[in-house]
């Protein structure tokens, strides 16, 4: 039994200030509260934390979610 399991989603945005060139933001949610799949986690992060999933399948943290908007 795992008392405190967390699902984690990492931001896929490029970030040149990070050592590995990738944003290190992570969105997580304690499994005991709600999500049991990454799909569910994505929905929760989107609805409550401002995360975004792009059409090409990348996950973006709130800081990067707006970077990737198509030009209006
Ligand atoms: Zn990010």
PDB file of the backbone (N, CA, C, O) and the ligand in Angstrom, with CONECT records:
HET     ZN  A 101       1
ATOM      1  N   UNK A   1       0.844  -1.206   0.000  1.00  0.00           N
ATOM      2  CA  UNK A   1       0.000   0.000   0.000  1.00  0.00           C
ATOM      3  C   UNK A   1       0.875   1.251   0.000  1.00  0.00           C
ATOM      4  O   UNK A   1       1.807   1.394   0.791  1.00  0.00           O
ATOM      5  N   UNK A   2       0.540   2.128  -0.903  1.00  0.00           N
ATOM      6  CA  UNK A   2       1.265   3.388  -0.945  1.00  0.00           C
ATOM      7  C   UNK A   2       0.361   4.478  -0.407  1.00  0.00           C
ATOM      8  O   UNK A   2      -0.673   4.783  -1.002  1.00  0.00           O
ATOM      9  N   UNK A   3       0.736   5.054   0.690  1.00  0.00           N
ATOM     10  CA  UNK A   3      -0.122   6.045   1.319  1.00  0.00           C
ATOM     11  C   UNK A   3      -0.138   7.359   0.561  1.00  0.00           C
ATOM     12  O   UNK A   3      -1.172   8.020   0.464  1.00  0.00           O
ATOM     13  N   UNK A   4       1.022   7.736   0.021  1.00  0.00           N
ATOM     14  CA  UNK A   4       1.101   9.036  -0.617  1.00  0.00           C
ATOM     15  C   UNK A   4       1.662   8.955  -2.025  1.00  0.00           C
ATOM     16  O   UNK A   4       2.757   9.447  -2.300  1.00  0.00           O
ATOM     17  N   UNK A   5       0.920   8.345  -2.890  1.00  0.00           N
ATOM     18  CA  UNK A   5       1.343   8.284  -4.285  1.00  0.00           C
ATOM     19  C   UNK A   5       0.905   9.555  -4.989  1.00  0.00           C
ATOM     20  O   UNK A   5      -0.169  10.101  -4.740  1.00  0.00           O
ATOM     21  N   UNK A   6       1.779  10.003  -5.877  1.00  0.00           N
ATOM     22  CA  UNK A   6       1.445  11.192  -6.645  1.00  0.00           C
ATOM     23  C   UNK A   6       1.596  10.900  -8.119  1.00  0.00           C
ATOM     24  O   UNK A   6       2.548  10.248  -8.549  1.00  0.00           O
ATOM     25  N   UNK A   7       0.650  11.389  -8.880  1.00  0.00           N
ATOM     26  CA  UNK A   7       0.833  11.393 -10.321  1.00  0.00           C
ATOM     27  C   UNK A   7       1.536  12.704 -10.662  1.00  0.00           C
ATOM     28  O   UNK A   7       1.214  13.751 -10.100  1.00  0.00           O
ATOM     29  N   UNK A   8       2.483  12.644 -11.568  1.00  0.00           N
ATOM     30  CA  UNK A   8       3.228  13.850 -11.921  1.00  0.00           C
ATOM     31  C   UNK A   8       3.252  14.038 -13.422  1.00  0.00           C
ATOM     32  O   UNK A   8       3.439  13.093 -14.189  1.00  0.00           O
ATOM     33  N   UNK A   9       3.059  15.268 -13.816  1.00  0.00           N
ATOM     34  CA  UNK A   9       3.138  15.631 -15.222  1.00  0.00           C
ATOM     35  C   UNK A   9       4.226  16.685 -15.339  1.00  0.00           C
ATOM     36  O   UNK A   9       4.236  17.656 -14.582  1.00  0.00           O
ATOM     37  N   UNK A  10       5.142  16.502 -16.282  1.00  0.00           N
ATOM     38  CA  UNK A  10       6.183  17.517 -16.413  1.00  0.00           C
ATOM     39  C   UNK A  10       5.940  18.378 -17.639  1.00  0.00           C
ATOM     40  O   UNK A  10       5.491  17.901 -18.682  1.00  0.00           O
ATOM     41  N   UNK A  11       6.248  19.662 -17.485  1.00  0.00           N
ATOM     42  CA  UNK A  11       6.080  20.593 -18.585  1.00  0.00           C
ATOM     43  C   UNK A  11       7.039  20.232 -19.721  1.00  0.00           C
ATOM     44  O   UNK A  11       8.207  19.927 -19.482  1.00  0.00           O
ATOM     45  N   UNK A  12       6.543  20.269 -20.943  1.00  0.00           N
ATOM     46  CA  UNK A  12       7.362  19.898 -22.102  1.00  0.00           C
ATOM     47  C   UNK A  12       7.914  21.106 -22.841  1.00  0.00           C
ATOM     48  O   UNK A  12       8.508  20.959 -23.909  1.00  0.00           O
ATOM     49  N   UNK A  13       7.728  22.286 -22.294  1.00  0.00           N
ATOM     50  CA  UNK A  13       8.207  23.477 -22.988  1.00  0.00           C
ATOM     51  C   UNK A  13       9.733  23.562 -22.959  1.00  0.00           C
ATOM     52  O   UNK A  13      10.374  23.082 -22.024  1.00  0.00           O
ATOM     53  N   UNK A  14      10.296  24.170 -23.983  1.00  0.00           N
ATOM     54  CA  UNK A  14      11.736  24.417 -23.981  1.00  0.00           C
ATOM     55  C   UNK A  14      12.026  25.560 -23.021  1.00  0.00           C
ATOM     56  O   UNK A  14      11.277  26.534 -22.955  1.00  0.00           O
ATOM     57  N   UNK A  15      13.109  25.433 -22.284  1.00  0.00           N
ATOM     58  CA  UNK A  15      13.509  26.512 -21.397  1.00  0.00           C
ATOM     59  C   UNK A  15      15.026  26.538 -21.330  1.00  0.00           C
ATOM     60  O   UNK A  15      15.649  25.692 -20.689  1.00  0.00           O
ATOM     61  N   UNK A  16      15.603  27.511 -21.994  1.00  0.00           N
ATOM     62  CA  UNK A  16      17.052  27.554 -22.105  1.00  0.00           C
ATOM     63  C   UNK A  16      17.737  27.888 -20.794  1.00  0.00           C
ATOM     64  O   UNK A  16      18.951  27.725 -20.672  1.00  0.00           O
ATOM     65  N   UNK A  17      16.974  28.357 -19.805  1.00  0.00           N
ATOM     66  CA  UNK A  17      17.589  28.674 -18.525  1.00  0.00           C
ATOM     67  C   UNK A  17      17.763  27.421 -17.663  1.00  0.00           C
ATOM     68  O   UNK A  17      18.454  27.452 -16.645  1.00  0.00           O
ATOM     69  N   UNK A  18      17.135  26.323 -18.079  1.00  0.00           N
ATOM     70  CA  UNK A  18      17.293  25.082 -17.318  1.00  0.00           C
ATOM     71  C   UNK A  18      18.468  24.283 -17.869  1.00  0.00           C
ATOM     72  O   UNK A  18      18.793  24.369 -19.053  1.00  0.00           O
ATOM     73  N   UNK A  19      19.094  23.508 -16.996  1.00  0.00           N
ATOM     74  CA  UNK A  19      20.293  22.781 -17.402  1.00  0.00           C
ATOM     75  C   UNK A  19      20.022  21.787 -18.525  1.00  0.00           C
ATOM     76  O   UNK A  19      20.883  21.575 -19.379  1.00  0.00           O
ATOM     77  N   UNK A  20      18.866  21.189 -18.537  1.00  0.00           N
ATOM     78  CA  UNK A  20      18.591  20.225 -19.596  1.00  0.00           C
ATOM     79  C   UNK A  20      17.758  20.829 -20.727  1.00  0.00           C
ATOM     80  O   UNK A  20      17.250  20.112 -21.589  1.00  0.00           O
ATOM     81  N   UNK A  21      17.626  22.165 -20.710  1.00  0.00           N
ATOM     82  CA  UNK A  21      16.947  22.834 -21.809  1.00  0.00           C
ATOM     83  C   UNK A  21      15.451  22.639 -21.833  1.00  0.00           C
ATOM     84  O   UNK A  21      14.792  22.883 -22.844  1.00  0.00           O
ATOM     85  N   UNK A  22      14.932  22.204 -20.730  1.00  0.00           N
ATOM     86  CA  UNK A  22      13.519  21.913 -20.671  1.00  0.00           C
ATOM     87  C   UNK A  22      12.936  22.462 -19.377  1.00  0.00           C
ATOM     88  O   UNK A  22      13.561  22.383 -18.320  1.00  0.00           O
ATOM     89  N   UNK A  23      11.754  23.009 -19.470  1.00  0.00           N
ATOM     90  CA  UNK A  23      11.114  23.542 -18.273  1.00  0.00           C
ATOM     91  C   UNK A  23      11.002  22.459 -17.211  1.00  0.00           C
ATOM     92  O   UNK A  23      10.654  21.320 -17.522  1.00  0.00           O
ATOM     93  N   UNK A  24      11.295  22.807 -15.950  1.00  0.00           N
ATOM     94  CA  UNK A  24      11.295  21.795 -14.903  1.00  0.00           C
ATOM     95  C   UNK A  24      10.007  21.809 -14.086  1.00  0.00           C
ATOM     96  O   UNK A  24       9.896  21.126 -13.068  1.00  0.00           O
ATOM     97  N   UNK A  25       9.042  22.592 -14.544  1.00  0.00           N
ATOM     98  CA  UNK A  25       7.795  22.651 -13.795  1.00  0.00           C
ATOM     99  C   UNK A  25       7.095  21.302 -13.809  1.00  0.00           C
ATOM    100  O   UNK A  25       7.039  20.620 -14.832  1.00  0.00           O
ATOM    101  N   UNK A  26       6.570  20.938 -12.665  1.00  0.00           N
ATOM    102  CA  UNK A  26       5.844  19.684 -12.583  1.00  0.00           C
ATOM    103  C   UNK A  26       4.473  19.934 -11.978  1.00  0.00           C
ATOM    104  O   UNK A  26       4.322  20.704 -11.029  1.00  0.00           O
ATOM    105  N   UNK A  27       3.501  19.280 -12.535  1.00  0.00           N
ATOM    106  CA  UNK A  27       2.168  19.357 -11.965  1.00  0.00           C
ATOM    107  C   UNK A  27       1.864  18.017 -11.340  1.00  0.00           C
ATOM    108  O   UNK A  27       1.957  16.980 -11.996  1.00  0.00           O
ATOM    109  N   UNK A  28       1.503  18.036 -10.076  1.00  0.00           N
ATOM    110  CA  UNK A  28       1.235  16.759  -9.431  1.00  0.00           C
ATOM    111  C   UNK A  28      -0.051  16.835  -8.637  1.00  0.00           C
ATOM    112  O   UNK A  28      -0.561  17.907  -8.311  1.00  0.00           O
ATOM    113  N   UNK A  29      -0.541  15.674  -8.348  1.00  0.00           N
ATOM    114  CA  UNK A  29      -1.775  15.606  -7.590  1.00  0.00           C
ATOM    115  C   UNK A  29      -1.731  14.333  -6.755  1.00  0.00           C
ATOM    116  O   UNK A  29      -1.394  13.266  -7.270  1.00  0.00           O
ATOM    117  N   UNK A  30      -2.066  14.434  -5.481  1.00  0.00           N
ATOM    118  CA  UNK A  30      -2.063  13.231  -4.654  1.00  0.00           C
ATOM    119  C   UNK A  30      -3.133  12.260  -5.143  1.00  0.00           C
ATOM    120  O   UNK A  30      -4.306  12.613  -5.265  1.00  0.00           O
ATOM    121  N   UNK A  31      -2.713  11.061  -5.413  1.00  0.00           N
ATOM    122  CA  UNK A  31      -3.628  10.074  -5.971  1.00  0.00           C
ATOM    123  C   UNK A  31      -4.810   9.799  -5.039  1.00  0.00           C
ATOM    124  O   UNK A  31      -5.911   9.486  -5.490  1.00  0.00           O
ATOM    125  N   UNK A  32      -4.568   9.918  -3.763  1.00  0.00           N
ATOM    126  CA  UNK A  32      -5.665   9.574  -2.840  1.00  0.00           C
ATOM    127  C   UNK A  32      -6.831  10.548  -2.941  1.00  0.00           C
ATOM    128  O   UNK A  32      -7.945  10.228  -2.526  1.00  0.00           O
ATOM    129  N   UNK A  33      -6.582  11.732  -3.488  1.00  0.00           N
ATOM    130  CA  UNK A  33      -7.684  12.673  -3.616  1.00  0.00           C
ATOM    131  C   UNK A  33      -8.543  12.415  -4.826  1.00  0.00           C
ATOM    132  O   UNK A  33      -9.765  12.324  -4.709  1.00  0.00           O
ATOM    133  N   UNK A  34      -7.925  12.295  -5.994  1.00  0.00           N
ATOM    134  CA  UNK A  34      -8.760  12.108  -7.165  1.00  0.00           C
ATOM    135  C   UNK A  34      -8.161  11.299  -8.303  1.00  0.00           C
ATOM    136  O   UNK A  34      -8.619  10.189  -8.574  1.00  0.00           O
ATOM    137  N   UNK A  35      -7.153  11.829  -8.970  1.00  0.00           N
ATOM    138  CA  UNK A  35      -6.840  11.220 -10.263  1.00  0.00           C
ATOM    139  C   UNK A  35      -6.161   9.867 -10.132  1.00  0.00           C
ATOM    140  O   UNK A  35      -5.321   9.659  -9.256  1.00  0.00           O
ATOM    141  N   UNK A  36      -6.527   8.978 -10.990  1.00  0.00           N
ATOM    142  CA  UNK A  36      -5.898   7.672 -11.004  1.00  0.00           C
ATOM    143  C   UNK A  36      -5.243   7.381 -12.342  1.00  0.00           C
ATOM    144  O   UNK A  36      -4.611   6.341 -12.523  1.00  0.00           O
ATOM    145  N   UNK A  37      -5.396   8.290 -13.258  1.00  0.00           N
ATOM    146  CA  UNK A  37      -4.745   8.127 -14.558  1.00  0.00           C
ATOM    147  C   UNK A  37      -4.142   9.462 -14.962  1.00  0.00           C
ATOM    148  O   UNK A  37      -4.523  10.509 -14.439  1.00  0.00           O
ATOM    149  N   UNK A  38      -3.200   9.419 -15.893  1.00  0.00           N
ATOM    150  CA  UNK A  38      -2.609  10.668 -16.351  1.00  0.00           C
ATOM    151  C   UNK A  38      -3.622  11.501 -17.120  1.00  0.00           C
ATOM    152  O   UNK A  38      -3.549  12.729 -17.140  1.00  0.00           O
ATOM    153  N   UNK A  39      -4.552  10.825 -17.742  1.00  0.00           N
ATOM    154  CA  UNK A  39      -5.587  11.547 -18.461  1.00  0.00           C
ATOM    155  C   UNK A  39      -6.421  12.383 -17.484  1.00  0.00           C
ATOM    156  O   UNK A  39      -6.726  13.547 -17.742  1.00  0.00           O
ATOM    157  N   UNK A  40      -6.771  11.774 -16.385  1.00  0.00           N
ATOM    158  CA  UNK A  40      -7.540  12.473 -15.363  1.00  0.00           C
ATOM    159  C   UNK A  40      -6.715  13.597 -14.743  1.00  0.00           C
ATOM    160  O   UNK A  40      -7.221  14.690 -14.486  1.00  0.00           O
ATOM    161  N   UNK A  41      -5.431  13.308 -14.507  1.00  0.00           N
ATOM    162  CA  UNK A  41      -4.539  14.323 -13.954  1.00  0.00           C
ATOM    163  C   UNK A  41      -4.456  15.531 -14.882  1.00  0.00           C
ATOM    164  O   UNK A  41      -4.505  16.673 -14.425  1.00  0.00           O
ATOM    165  N   UNK A  42      -4.332  15.284 -16.173  1.00  0.00           N
ATOM    166  CA  UNK A  42      -4.275  16.390 -17.134  1.00  0.00           C
ATOM    167  C   UNK A  42      -5.517  17.257 -17.050  1.00  0.00           C
ATOM    168  O   UNK A  42      -5.439  18.484 -17.120  1.00  0.00           O
ATOM    169  N   UNK A  43      -6.654  16.613 -16.901  1.00  0.00           N
ATOM    170  CA  UNK A  43      -7.893  17.374 -16.848  1.00  0.00           C
ATOM    171  C   UNK A  43      -7.935  18.234 -15.583  1.00  0.00           C
ATOM    172  O   UNK A  43      -8.327  19.401 -15.624  1.00  0.00           O
ATOM    173  N   UNK A  44      -7.530  17.648 -14.473  1.00  0.00           N
ATOM    174  CA  UNK A  44      -7.518  18.408 -13.221  1.00  0.00           C
ATOM    175  C   UNK A  44      -6.559  19.584 -13.297  1.00  0.00           C
ATOM    176  O   UNK A  44      -6.894  20.694 -12.884  1.00  0.00           O
ATOM    177  N   UNK A  45      -5.354  19.340 -13.830  1.00  0.00           N
ATOM    178  CA  UNK A  45      -4.370  20.410 -13.920  1.00  0.00           C
ATOM    179  C   UNK A  45      -4.847  21.498 -14.860  1.00  0.00           C
ATOM    180  O   UNK A  45      -4.583  22.679 -14.637  1.00  0.00           O
ATOM    181  N   UNK A  46      -5.537  21.109 -15.889  1.00  0.00           N
ATOM    182  CA  UNK A  46      -6.055  22.080 -16.836  1.00  0.00           C
ATOM    183  C   UNK A  46      -7.152  22.935 -16.202  1.00  0.00           C
ATOM    184  O   UNK A  46      -7.162  24.159 -16.333  1.00  0.00           O
ATOM    185  N   UNK A  47      -8.060  22.274 -15.524  1.00  0.00           N
ATOM    186  CA  UNK A  47      -9.198  22.989 -14.961  1.00  0.00           C
ATOM    187  C   UNK A  47      -8.823  23.837 -13.752  1.00  0.00           C
ATOM    188  O   UNK A  47      -9.378  24.918 -13.558  1.00  0.00           O
ATOM    189  N   UNK A  48      -7.897  23.361 -12.947  1.00  0.00           N
ATOM    190  CA  UNK A  48      -7.654  24.037 -11.677  1.00  0.00           C
ATOM    191  C   UNK A  48      -6.312  24.725 -11.578  1.00  0.00           C
ATOM    192  O   UNK A  48      -6.116  25.572 -10.706  1.00  0.00           O
ATOM    193  N   UNK A  49      -5.373  24.376 -12.463  1.00  0.00           N
ATOM    194  CA  UNK A  49      -4.033  24.959 -12.321  1.00  0.00           C
ATOM    195  C   UNK A  49      -3.584  25.704 -13.555  1.00  0.00           C
ATOM    196  O   UNK A  49      -2.526  26.332 -13.534  1.00  0.00           O
ATOM    197  N   UNK A  50      -4.344  25.659 -14.622  1.00  0.00           N
ATOM    198  CA  UNK A  50      -3.971  26.416 -15.807  1.00  0.00           C
ATOM    199  C   UNK A  50      -3.007  25.711 -16.741  1.00  0.00           C
ATOM    200  O   UNK A  50      -2.427  26.341 -17.625  1.00  0.00           O
ATOM    201  N   UNK A  51      -2.828  24.418 -16.558  1.00  0.00           N
ATOM    202  CA  UNK A  51      -1.976  23.668 -17.484  1.00  0.00           C
ATOM    203  C   UNK A  51      -2.689  23.504 -18.808  1.00  0.00           C
ATOM    204  O   UNK A  51      -3.905  23.665 -18.904  1.00  0.00           O
ATOM    205  N   UNK A  52      -1.905  23.179 -19.835  1.00  0.00           N
ATOM    206  CA  UNK A  52      -2.495  23.036 -21.145  1.00  0.00           C
ATOM    207  C   UNK A  52      -1.855  21.862 -21.881  1.00  0.00           C
ATOM    208  O   UNK A  52      -0.669  21.578 -21.715  1.00  0.00           O
ATOM    209  N   UNK A  53      -2.650  21.198 -22.684  1.00  0.00           N
ATOM    210  CA  UNK A  53      -2.113  20.121 -23.520  1.00  0.00           C
ATOM    211  C   UNK A  53      -2.211  20.594 -24.956  1.00  0.00           C
ATOM    212  O   UNK A  53      -3.283  20.983 -25.420  1.00  0.00           O
ATOM    213  N   UNK A  54      -1.088  20.561 -25.657  1.00  0.00           N
ATOM    214  CA  UNK A  54      -1.090  21.057 -27.025  1.00  0.00           C
ATOM    215  C   UNK A  54      -1.590  19.989 -27.980  1.00  0.00           C
ATOM    216  O   UNK A  54      -1.702  18.814 -27.631  1.00  0.00           O
ATOM    217  N   UNK A  55      -1.889  20.432 -29.203  1.00  0.00           N
ATOM    218  CA  UNK A  55      -2.385  19.484 -30.183  1.00  0.00           C
ATOM    219  C   UNK A  55      -1.341  18.440 -30.555  1.00  0.00           C
ATOM    220  O   UNK A  55      -1.680  17.319 -30.935  1.00  0.00           O
ATOM    221  N   UNK A  56      -0.056  18.818 -30.444  1.00  0.00           N
ATOM    222  CA  UNK A  56       0.966  17.832 -30.763  1.00  0.00           C
ATOM    223  C   UNK A  56       1.391  17.009 -29.542  1.00  0.00           C
ATOM    224  O   UNK A  56       2.419  16.332 -29.554  1.00  0.00           O
ATOM    225  N   UNK A  57       0.575  17.086 -28.497  1.00  0.00           N
ATOM    226  CA  UNK A  57       0.762  16.158 -27.386  1.00  0.00           C
ATOM    227  C   UNK A  57       1.770  16.563 -26.332  1.00  0.00           C
ATOM    228  O   UNK A  57       2.267  15.712 -25.595  1.00  0.00           O
ATOM    229  N   UNK A  58       2.085  17.860 -26.246  1.00  0.00           N
ATOM    230  CA  UNK A  58       2.981  18.311 -25.192  1.00  0.00           C
ATOM    231  C   UNK A  58       2.161  18.888 -24.054  1.00  0.00           C
ATOM    232  O   UNK A  58       1.088  19.451 -24.268  1.00  0.00           O
ATOM    233  N   UNK A  59       2.675  18.742 -22.844  1.00  0.00           N
ATOM    234  CA  UNK A  59       2.021  19.321 -21.679  1.00  0.00           C
ATOM    235  C   UNK A  59       2.744  20.592 -21.287  1.00  0.00           C
ATOM    236  O   UNK A  59       3.971  20.613 -21.186  1.00  0.00           O
ATOM    237  N   UNK A  60       1.981  21.651 -21.066  1.00  0.00           N
ATOM    238  CA  UNK A  60       2.603  22.930 -20.736  1.00  0.00           C
ATOM    239  C   UNK A  60       2.109  23.440 -19.390  1.00  0.00           C
ATOM    240  O   UNK A  60       0.911  23.428 -19.107  1.00  0.00           O
ATOM    241  N   UNK A  61       3.060  23.891 -18.558  1.00  0.00           N
ATOM    242  CA  UNK A  61       2.712  24.458 -17.269  1.00  0.00           C
ATOM    243  C   UNK A  61       2.060  25.829 -17.494  1.00  0.00           C
ATOM    244  O   UNK A  61       2.117  26.371 -18.597  1.00  0.00           O
ATOM    245  N   UNK A  62       1.444  26.383 -16.453  1.00  0.00           N
ATOM    246  CA  UNK A  62       0.778  27.680 -16.600  1.00  0.00           C
ATOM    247  C   UNK A  62       1.700  28.767 -17.148  1.00  0.00           C
ATOM    248  O   UNK A  62       1.250  29.652 -17.875  1.00  0.00           O
ATOM    249  N   UNK A  63       2.984  28.706 -16.804  1.00  0.00           N
ATOM    250  CA  UNK A  63       3.929  29.702 -17.287  1.00  0.00           C
ATOM    251  C   UNK A  63       4.131  29.628 -18.799  1.00  0.00           C
ATOM    252  O   UNK A  63       4.403  30.640 -19.445  1.00  0.00           O
ATOM    253  N   UNK A  64       3.998  28.446 -19.348  1.00  0.00           N
ATOM    254  CA  UNK A  64       4.247  28.270 -20.770  1.00  0.00           C
ATOM    255  C   UNK A  64       2.974  28.067 -21.571  1.00  0.00           C
ATOM    256  O   UNK A  64       3.007  28.090 -22.801  1.00  0.00           O
ATOM    257  N   UNK A  65       1.867  27.871 -20.900  1.00  0.00           N
ATOM    258  CA  UNK A  65       0.615  27.585 -21.608  1.00  0.00           C
ATOM    259  C   UNK A  65       0.269  28.693 -22.596  1.00  0.00           C
ATOM    260  O   UNK A  65      -0.272  28.427 -23.669  1.00  0.00           O
ATOM    261  N   UNK A  66       0.577  29.919 -22.235  1.00  0.00           N
ATOM    262  CA  UNK A  66       0.198  31.027 -23.104  1.00  0.00           C
ATOM    263  C   UNK A  66       1.198  31.257 -24.231  1.00  0.00           C
ATOM    264  O   UNK A  66       0.884  31.929 -25.214  1.00  0.00           O
ATOM    265  N   UNK A  67       2.416  30.696 -24.089  1.00  0.00           N
ATOM    266  CA  UNK A  67       3.435  30.879 -25.115  1.00  0.00           C
ATOM    267  C   UNK A  67       3.064  30.238 -26.435  1.00  0.00           C
ATOM    268  O   UNK A  67       3.486  30.675 -27.506  1.00  0.00           O
ATOM    269  N   UNK A  68       2.272  29.202 -26.331  1.00  0.00           N
ATOM    270  CA  UNK A  68       2.046  28.353 -27.483  1.00  0.00           C
ATOM    271  C   UNK A  68       0.688  28.589 -28.146  1.00  0.00           C
ATOM    272  O   UNK A  68       0.253  27.815 -28.998  1.00  0.00           O
ATOM    273  N   UNK A  69       0.040  29.659 -27.741  1.00  0.00           N
ATOM    274  CA  UNK A  69      -1.260  29.948 -28.333  1.00  0.00           C
ATOM    275  C   UNK A  69      -1.090  30.286 -29.808  1.00  0.00           C
ATOM    276  O   UNK A  69      -0.155  30.992 -30.183  1.00  0.00           O
ATOM    277  N   UNK A  70      -1.971  29.795 -30.623  1.00  0.00           N
ATOM    278  CA  UNK A  70      -1.924  30.213 -32.022  1.00  0.00           C
ATOM    279  C   UNK A  70      -2.192  31.709 -32.119  1.00  0.00           C
ATOM    280  O   UNK A  70      -3.019  32.248 -31.384  1.00  0.00           O
ATOM    281  N   UNK A  71      -1.506  32.360 -33.009  1.00  0.00           N
ATOM    282  CA  UNK A  71      -1.715  33.783 -33.161  1.00  0.00           C
ATOM    283  C   UNK A  71      -3.156  34.058 -33.536  1.00  0.00           C
ATOM    284  O   UNK A  71      -3.701  33.441 -34.451  1.00  0.00           O
ATOM    285  N   UNK A  72      -3.763  34.980 -32.828  1.00  0.00           N
ATOM    286  CA  UNK A  72      -5.179  35.255 -33.065  1.00  0.00           C
ATOM    287  C   UNK A  72      -5.350  36.056 -34.352  1.00  0.00           C
ATOM    288  O   UNK A  72      -6.474  36.389 -34.727  1.00  0.00           O
TER     289      UNK A  72
HETATM  290 ZN    ZN A 101       6.802  25.243 -18.267  1.00  0.00          ZN
END
